[in-house]
Amino acid sequence: MKFRDLGIDMGLAKKMESLGFDEPFEVQRKVIPQAIRGVELAVRAKTGSGKTLAFGIPLAQVIEKKGRIQAIVLVPTRELAMQVNRVMKKISPAHVALIYGGVKYDRQFQELKRADIVVGTPGRILDHIQRGTLKSNPEVFVLDEADRMLDMGFLPDVKKIMHACPPKTVWLFSATLSGNITGLIEGRNFKVIEVGEEMPTEIEHLYFETERKISSLRGVLNGRKSLIFCSTKRMTQRLADILRVPALHGNMTQGARERNMRKFREGERYLIATDVAARGIDIPDVELIVNFDLPRDSSTYIHRSGRTGRAGKTGKIINMIRREDHETFRKIIKELRLNVERV
């Protein structure tokens, strides 16, 4: 199946092919035909499944360049907002305004005046609504990674935004579809779409026991393009300083985060990150995920896993386990039914 078989305009289909997107992924095959017909959707799809194009392509087809806000895409982090913005600018002639905190308002004021599509994070979007610089009854409202927005405490802001900018159509994407998630679009007649398995089969899961993590880590990396996860901002920065590699965590300025993401995207082999900061990283050639600190639960393990094995490629996850981690690790393995090899 090709993108042209999904009911999109031939010009858009040719653009997808020219960008090197040949065959659509499962989430794109299931979502795009429904979305371009205006169906309201609640989609369970993991990170790395191709969901950005699943809503990006329908937006590129239905949103015209009119100089007024017709669509709002709400995401949990700045990094994910920048990723969605990059995708939309490649495939859509509409003007996209990128709105997130940590940067000056002046440029955002100007962008919003001519925006057709707004991509942004809840805090800054709500700020602009309250200032009166963002007013819209959008044709489409996209909630991306809704589960992460709930985890980060954004639910009240999301509800305020949807109340202030009541949409005609809602597309919700989330790794899980719990009651709290679907409550975001309570009272709306949405179609539920479930995509694939929770854990991709292309990923190899390994673990080893060590009480000397930092010295062990050097031997683990071995030159492979790797994303290393830590549970705290302090350890993330400490490890980055020791290895002399880029870091990504919430205590960094937005400019520093963007510079380090660019380094990783353009050739740096290693990036040390916290879970929240790493949300939205879209680097297709990450070969290895290292859980320097074990994730707190199975949901976080899935999120970290989604950074590798993308676009049909294989990936590897290495878990560094201390004695006190065994109970949590066994619980994660059991819940996700993982086949994990000890090395």
N, C-alpha and C positions, 0 to 999 in steps of 0.2 A: 504493500500500500504506500502511496505517495501523499504528500500534503495536498496535492490537487484533487485527490479523491475524497477529501473531507468537506467539500462544499465551499471552500474559500475562493475568493477572486483569483483568476488566473495570474494577474499581475503580482499578487501577494505570494502565490505559490511559486512563481518563477524567482521571486526575490529570495524565498527560503532556500531554493535550490542553489542560487548563486552564492549564498552565504555558507553553503556546505551542509545544509540540513536536508538529508535525503529522505529517509523514512521516519515517520513520526513514532514517538514512544507510545506506550499503552495509555498513559494519562492524556496525551494529546489526541489520540484516536477516539477516546471516550468523551472527552470534554468539548473539543472544538466544534463538532457538528451541533451539539446541544446549545453551546454558548452563543454561536452566531445566530441562532433562532430566538435568542432572548430568554431561554429557560433559566430559572433560578437554580443554582447548584450548590450543594454541600459535598465537597470532594475530599476523601481520605487518600492522601498521597504523601509519601515520605519525602524528605529533603533529597535532592539529587535525582528525582524521577522525571524531571523535565516539565514541571508544572508552570514555570515562568512563561514558557512559550505556550502552554495550554491556555492561559488567560491572555497572554500578550498578543497572540495571533488574532483571536476574536476582537480584542480592543483595536488592533490595527485595521480591522475590516469595518467595524461599526462606528468608530469615532472619527469624525471628519475634522479638518482644519477650519475652525470657525472663530477662534479667539475667545472662546468661553468654556468654562469647565464642564465637561460632559462625563468625565470618569474620575474616580478617586481610587487609588490603590494604596491600601494601608498595610504596612509591614512593621515588624517589631524592632528592627535595628537599622542603623545608618548604613552598614555594609550591605544589607539586603536591599535597601532602598537604592543604593548606587548600582547594584547588580541589575535590578529591574529597570532602572533608568537607562543603563547601557543597552539592554536588550530592546527596549521600546524605541530608542533613537535609531537603532539599526533597521527596524522593520516598519516603523510607522512614520508617515509624513506629518502627523499631528504634532503640535508643540507640547513637550513634556516638561513640567516644572518639578524639580527635585527639592523636597522640603524636609529638612531635619534640623535638630538642635545642634548647638556647639559652633554655629557659624553666624555671621552678621545677617541682619534682616534685609538690608537695602536691596540686594540682588533678588532675594525671594519676593519682595514686594513687586518688583518689575516683572519677574517671571510669572507670577500669579495673574497679572493683568492681561496676559496674552495666552494663558495656558488652556489647552484642550484636555489634557490628562495631568492629574496631580499624583505624584508618587511620594509618599512620605511616612514619617513615624508619628505615632499618636500624639505625643506631647506637643510637638511643634505645629502639627496640623490643628489641634485644638486651640493653641495659642493664636494662630492666624484667624480662626473662626471668631474667637472672642475679641480680637482687634478689629474685626470687620473687614479684613483683607482677603478672606476666603469665604465666598458665598456661592452656594450651588445646590441645585436639586439634580444630582447626576443621573445620567441614564444608567450607568453601571457603577457599582461599588464593590471593589475586590478586597477581601480580607485574606491576606496571605500569612501562612504559619500562625493561624489563630490560636493553636495550643500554646505556642511560645508567648504570645501576647498575654494570655491568661496567666502563665507562669510568672511573667514579669510584672504583673499587677496592673495591666493596662485596661482591664475590662471596663471600669467606670468611664475612662476616656473614650473608649471605642463606642460605648452606648451614647455618650454625649455627642460625639461626632455624627453618628447615624441619625440622631434625633434632630440635630441642627441642619444636616444635609440629607434629608430623606431621599433614598434612591428609588429608581424605578425597578432595577434588577440588582440582585446580590449574588456574587460568586464567592463562596468561602472555601478555602483550602487549609487543610490541617492534617498532621500526622495521625491524629486520633479524632474521633467524633463522639466525645462524651456529651452528657446532658448539658454541661456548662457551655460547651462549644456551640451546639445547635441552639441554645438559648439566646445566642447573639442575634439570631434571625427568627426568633419566636414569632409565630403568627403568619409567617410567609410560607408560600407553597413551593418548597424547594425539592429538587430531585437529588437523591443521594447517589453518589458514584464512589465505588471503592476500587482502589487500584493496587494490584500486585500484592506481594508479601511485605510484611513489616521489615524483614531483613533480607537484603539482596544475597543471592547464592554465590555471586562472583567474588565474595570477600572471604579470605582465609583468616580464622581467628586463632591467635596463639597467646600463651602466657608463660611467664617464668617468675620464679620467686627470687627476691633480692632485698637485702636490707641496705644496700649501697646504690641507690637509684642513679645518682648523678654519674658516678664512674661507670655504671653499667650502660647508661644511655648512649655513651659515645660509641660503644661497640654495636649497639642496636641499629643506629642510623645508617652507617655504611654508605653514605653518599646518595641514598635514595631521596627523592622529593618527599618530604615528610612534614606532617602536621602533628605537633606534640601538645597534648592537652594537660593543663594543670587545673586544680580546683580553686586556687586563690590568685588574686592579682599579684600579691607579694611574691609567691613562688614563681609565677610566670615571668616576672621581671628579673628575679634572681637567676633563673635558669638561662634566660636570654643573655644576661650579662656574662655568665660563665662561658657559654658557648659562642658568644659574640655573634648572635643572630637576631633577626627582628622578633618583636613581641607584639601581641595584640591583647589589650585588656582595658577595662573601663577607666582606669586612672590616667590614661594617655589623652593628649589633646586630639581633636579630630584630625588635624593636619598630620600628626605623627602616625595615627592609625592608617590614614590613607597612604602615606609614604611607605609604610611597612607592608601594606597589602600590595602596593605596586612592585616593591622589591620581590616579594614572593611570586607574584604573577609573572614577573619578567626574568626570572632565572635563579633567585635565591633558593637554595635547596631546603632550608628549614625555617619553620615558623612556630613559635611557642604561643599558645593562646588559651584564654579562658573560654568556657562554653558560651556565655552570652556574647562576647566579642566575636566569636567565630561564626555566629549565625549569619548565613548569607554568603559565606565564602564559596565562590563558584570557580574553582580551579580544576579543570578536567583531568590533569595529569598527576594528581597526588597519588603516590604509590603506596605510602605507608602512613597509618595512624598509630601514634604511640599514646597510650593512656598512662602517662607518667604518674598521674593520680587517678585512681579508679573513679569512674562516674558514680554518682550517688544512687542512680536507679536505672532500670531498663530503658526508660524513655530517653534519658540522656545518652545512654549507650547507643541507641538507634540514631540519635541526632549526630553523634560523633562519627558513627559508621558511615553516614551519608556523605561524608567529605571525600571518600575514596570509592573505587568501584563504580565510577560514574560513566554514563553514556556507553554502557556495555563493556567497559574495561574491567580488568581484575584489580583487586586491591588486597591489602593485608593490614590486620590490626594486631598490635602487640600490647598486651596488658602487663604492666609491671606491678607485681603483687607482693605486699608485705604480709607478715603473719596476721596482723589485725584486719586485713582486707578479705580474708577467706570467706567469711560468712556472707558479706555483701556480694562477692563475686559469684558464689554458688547460687545465690538468689537470682542474680541477673541471668546466669546461664540457664537456670531452670525455667524462668519466665519466658525467655526468648527461644528456648529449645536449641541452643547453640551447640555445635560440635567444636569444642575448643581443645587444641593440642598443646600439651605442656612441652616446653623446650628448655 
